[in-house]
């Protein structure tokens, strides 16, 4: 089994995700787990498959600054029904050094390490 490069953290508080298309929110969802390399997302509505997406992640209680980046879709598990939720595995593609502390603070404020 391949070992992950970064440890995953699971939110203990609600962490919302917005998928953006041309700067506008195209889908809403939640973060199931997150790391400095990427995240596993759950979307409440269908969203067209894409190779790279723009994402905004924020704690719903505003306990930390929001994290805004682009990500590569590594895997996607479609919903089992029309009312189901789609699961996405993403890897950050645009991760400037200045954003690292924002993501670390968001993880520290909302998660426990797995």
Secondary structure, 3 states (H helix, E strand, C coil): CCCCCCCCEEECCCEEEEEEECCEEEEEEEEEEECCCEEEEEECCCCCCCCEEEEEEEECCCCCCCEEEEEEEEEEECCCCCCCCEEEEEEECCCCHHHHHHHHHHHHHHEEEC
